[in-house]
Amino acid sequence: MQKGNYLKNYLHLHLIVFIWGFTAILGKLISLKALDLVWYRMFFATIFIILFIVFKKQALKVPLKTFIGFAVSGIIIAAHWFTFYEAIKVSNISITLACLSTGAFFASLIEPILYKRKVVGYEVLFGIITVIGLSIIFEVETQYKTGIYLAVTSAFLSALFSVINGKYAKEYDANIISFYELGVGVLFLSCIMLFTQKFDTAFFSLSTKDLIWLLVLSSICTAYAFSASVKVMKVISPFTVMLTINLEPIYGIILALLIFSDSEHMNSMFYVGASIILATVIANGVVKNYKKRKLNQRQYNVN
């Protein structure tokens, strides 16, 4: 792997994470309930991806076993987005985004199980440090208990999804993966909403403001960012992806402070927690680069 290619993908990952940070802002701007919001997000995103696949004339055929894996991933990402937006609705953006930082810790535990490799000590350590940074960012208040539970659940689902997708990203095109996962996700939510009789006239009566923000959310923040993140996973490990996603709370909370200054006020301890998370991301890159150089040196010496 060329150094320039890795750096390009790593910077691209940060752009994607910044875009994801904006999804929390949109979640607050859109007046829909969490389940309705996620359905529209996945529905519109699936349409955008279908149009792109047709334009590129890509084949959709995949083995049944692979399709089942995509379907499971689609249900997981749907559940992740639901718990994410529900957490924002019952608490606020700062609480929700900061709790997502626990995803790196979950990834360090999930990845060894699915990839059948030994637990890497420094990955667990970085995950724990991230959780410490999370706990420092703000003082937990009892009225946000439900939001915290939902956000941590969302973080676990996000980590699980990232680890599973890391296996498929190396074998299949990002647009094909996104089509099946988002498509199955919206079908899964549709079944739930049909069963609970959520599909009524009021559901399809969108305000102009909600429609505009939903189109932004589903096109730029979902169709583009979702496919682009899968491409990045072809080069960058799932743990590094998940650890970098820890910057999403920082980007999102800064944006929230600028847009919703009164309701999203950060205390001074936020900067301490943010610095710990940033340092963890940097440390992960340094350690991985050091270990990769040592491995390459050993292979060179053997040859």
C-alpha positions in Angstrom: 0.0 0.0 0.0 1.4 3.4 -1.0 1.8 6.0 1.7 0.1 8.6 -0.4 -2.9 6.4 -0.9 -3.3 5.7 2.8 -3.0 9.4 3.7 -5.6 10.4 1.0 -8.1 7.8 2.4 -7.4 8.9 6.0 -8.1 12.6 5.1 -11.2 11.4 3.2 -12.3 9.6 6.3 -12.0 12.8 8.4 -14.2 14.6 5.8 -16.8 11.8 6.1 -16.7 12.1 9.9 -17.2 15.8 9.7 -20.2 15.3 7.5 -21.5 12.7 10.0 -21.1 15.3 12.7 -23.6 17.5 10.8 -26.2 14.7 10.8 -26.8 15.3 14.5 -27.6 19.0 13.6 -30.0 17.9 11.0 -31.6 15.5 13.4 -32.5 18.4 15.6 -33.6 20.7 12.7 -35.9 18.0 11.3 -39.2 18.0 13.2 -40.0 14.3 12.5 -39.9 11.6 15.1 -36.8 9.4 15.1 -38.3 6.4 13.4 -39.9 8.5 10.7 -36.7 10.4 10.2 -34.6 7.3 9.7 -37.1 5.8 7.3 -37.0 8.8 5.1 -33.2 9.0 5.4 -32.8 5.4 4.2 -35.5 5.6 1.6 -34.2 8.7 -0.2 -30.6 7.5 0.2 -31.5 4.2 -1.5 -33.1 6.1 -4.4 -29.9 8.2 -4.9 -27.7 5.1 -4.8 -30.0 3.2 -7.3 -29.7 6.2 -9.7 -25.9 6.1 -9.4 -25.7 2.4 -9.9 -27.9 2.6 -13.1 -25.7 5.5 -14.3 -22.6 3.4 -13.8 -24.3 0.2 -15.1 -23.1 -1.9 -12.2 -24.2 -5.5 -11.7 -26.2 -6.1 -8.5 -25.8 -9.9 -8.3 -24.2 -11.3 -5.2 -24.1 -14.7 -3.5 -27.0 -15.6 -1.2 -24.7 -15.8 1.8 -23.3 -12.4 1.1 -26.8 -10.9 0.7 -27.7 -12.3 4.1 -24.7 -10.6 5.5 -25.7 -7.3 3.8 -29.2 -7.7 5.2 -28.0 -8.2 8.8 -25.8 -5.1 8.4 -28.7 -3.1 7.0 -30.8 -3.9 10.0 -28.0 -3.0 12.3 -27.4 0.4 10.7 -31.1 1.1 10.8 -31.2 0.3 14.5 -28.1 2.4 15.0 -29.6 5.5 13.4 -32.9 5.0 15.2 -31.2 4.9 18.7 -29.0 7.8 17.6 -31.8 10.2 16.7 -34.0 9.0 19.5 -31.2 9.9 21.9 -31.0 13.4 20.4 -34.8 13.8 20.7 -34.8 12.8 24.4 -31.6 14.5 25.5 -29.5 16.8 23.3 -26.7 16.7 20.6 -23.8 17.0 23.1 -24.9 14.0 25.2 -25.6 11.8 22.2 -22.4 12.6 20.3 -20.1 12.4 23.2 -21.5 8.9 24.1 -20.7 7.7 20.6 -17.0 7.9 21.6 -17.5 4.6 23.4 -17.7 2.9 19.9 -13.9 2.5 19.8 -14.0 0.5 23.0 -16.7 -1.8 21.6 -14.8 -2.2 18.3 -11.7 -3.3 20.2 -13.8 -6.1 21.7 -15.9 -7.1 18.7 -13.2 -7.1 16.0 -11.1 -9.9 17.6 -14.3 -12.1 17.9 -15.4 -11.7 14.3 -11.9 -11.7 12.8 -10.8 -14.5 15.1 -7.6 -12.8 16.2 -6.1 -12.0 19.5 -7.2 -9.0 21.5 -4.6 -6.2 20.9 -3.7 -4.6 24.2 -3.1 -1.1 23.0 -6.5 -1.1 21.2 -8.3 -1.9 24.4 -6.2 0.7 26.2 -7.1 3.4 23.6 -10.7 2.4 23.9 -10.6 2.8 27.7 -8.9 6.1 27.4 -11.6 7.2 25.0 -14.2 6.3 27.5 -12.3 8.4 30.1 -12.3 11.3 27.7 -16.1 10.8 27.3 -16.7 10.9 31.0 -14.7 14.1 31.3 -16.5 16.0 28.5 -19.6 16.7 30.6 -21.1 15.9 33.9 -23.9 13.3 33.5 -27.3 14.5 34.8 -30.1 12.2 35.8 -32.6 13.7 33.3 -30.4 12.5 30.5 -30.2 8.9 31.6 -32.5 7.6 28.8 -30.5 9.5 26.2 -27.2 8.1 27.5 -28.5 4.5 27.4 -29.8 5.1 23.8 -26.5 6.8 22.7 -24.3 4.0 24.1 -26.5 1.4 22.4 -26.1 3.4 19.2 -22.3 3.4 19.7 -22.3 -0.4 20.1 -24.4 -0.9 17.0 -22.1 1.5 15.1 -19.0 -0.5 16.1 -20.7 -3.8 15.2 -21.6 -2.4 11.8 -18.2 -1.0 11.1 -16.5 -4.3 12.0 -18.9 -6.4 9.9 -18.6 -4.0 7.0 -14.8 -4.1 7.2 -15.0 -7.7 5.9 -17.2 -6.9 2.9 -15.5 -3.6 2.0 -12.4 -5.5 0.8 -14.4 -7.7 -1.6 -17.4 -5.7 -3.0 -18.1 -2.3 -4.5 -19.2 0.4 -2.1 -22.3 1.3 -4.1 -23.5 -2.4 -4.2 -22.9 -2.8 -0.4 -24.7 0.5 0.3 -27.7 -0.4 -2.0 -28.4 -3.7 -0.3 -27.8 -2.5 3.3 -29.8 0.7 3.0 -32.5 -1.1 0.9 -32.9 -3.9 3.4 -32.8 -1.3 6.2 -35.7 0.7 4.8 -37.7 -2.6 4.2 -37.0 -3.6 7.8 -38.3 -0.3 9.1 -41.3 -0.4 6.7 -42.4 -3.8 8.1 -42.2 -2.3 11.6 -44.2 0.8 10.6 -46.8 -1.3 8.7 -47.2 -3.5 11.8 -47.6 -0.5 14.1 -49.8 1.4 11.5 -47.4 4.3 11.3 -48.0 4.8 7.5 -50.8 7.3 7.5 -51.6 10.6 5.9 -49.7 12.6 8.5 -46.6 10.5 7.9 -46.4 11.5 4.2 -47.3 15.2 4.9 -43.8 16.7 5.0 -43.2 20.4 5.5 -40.9 22.1 2.9 -38.2 22.7 5.5 -38.2 19.0 6.6 -38.1 17.8 3.0 -35.1 20.0 2.2 -33.2 18.9 5.2 -34.1 15.3 4.6 -32.8 15.5 1.0 -29.5 17.0 2.3 -29.3 14.3 5.0 -30.0 11.4 2.6 -27.9 12.6 -0.3 -24.7 14.2 1.1 -24.7 12.8 4.6 -25.9 9.3 3.7 -25.7 8.2 0.1 -22.3 9.9 -0.5 -20.8 9.5 3.0 -22.1 5.9 3.4 -20.6 4.7 0.1 -17.4 6.7 0.7 -16.9 5.2 4.2 -17.1 1.7 2.7 -14.4 2.6 0.2 -12.2 3.9 3.0 -12.6 0.6 4.8 -10.8 -1.1 2.0 -7.6 0.7 3.1 -8.0 1.6 6.8 -8.7 -1.0 9.5 -12.2 -1.1 11.2 -10.6 -0.1 14.6 -8.9 3.0 13.1 -12.2 3.9 11.3 -14.1 3.6 14.6 -11.5 5.5 16.5 -11.5 8.3 14.0 -15.2 8.4 14.2 -14.6 9.6 17.8 -14.0 13.0 16.2 -17.7 13.1 15.2 -18.7 14.3 18.7 -16.1 17.1 18.6 -17.2 18.3 15.1 -20.8 17.9 15.9 -20.7 19.6 19.3 -18.8 22.6 17.9 -21.4 22.9 15.1 -24.2 22.6 17.7 -22.6 25.3 19.8 -22.4 27.6 16.9 -26.0 26.9 15.7 -27.8 26.2 19.0 -25.6 28.1 21.4 -28.0 28.3 24.3 -29.3 24.7 24.3 -25.9 23.1 23.5 -23.5 25.0 25.9 -20.2 23.2 26.6 -18.4 23.5 29.9 -14.7 24.0 30.2 -14.1 20.3 30.9 -15.2 19.5 27.3 -11.9 20.7 26.0 -10.1 18.3 28.4 -12.1 15.4 27.2 -11.8 16.5 23.5 -8.0 16.7 23.9 -7.9 13.2 25.3 -9.9 11.8 22.4 -7.7 13.7 19.9 -4.6 12.4 21.5 -5.9 8.9 21.4 -6.6 9.2 17.6 -3.1 10.5 17.0 -1.5 7.9 19.3 -3.4 5.1 17.4 -2.0 6.3 14.1 1.6 6.6 15.5 1.5 3.1 17.1 0.0 1.5 14.0 2.6 3.2 11.8 5.4 2.1 14.1 4.2 -1.5 14.1 3.7 -1.6 10.3 7.3 -0.2 9.8 8.7 -2.9 12.1 6.7 -5.6 10.3 8.0 -4.4 6.9 11.5 -4.3 8.3 11.3 -7.9 9.5 10.0 -9.0 6.1 12.8 -7.1 4.4 15.4 -8.7 6.6 13.9 -12.2 6.0 14.0 -11.7 2.3 
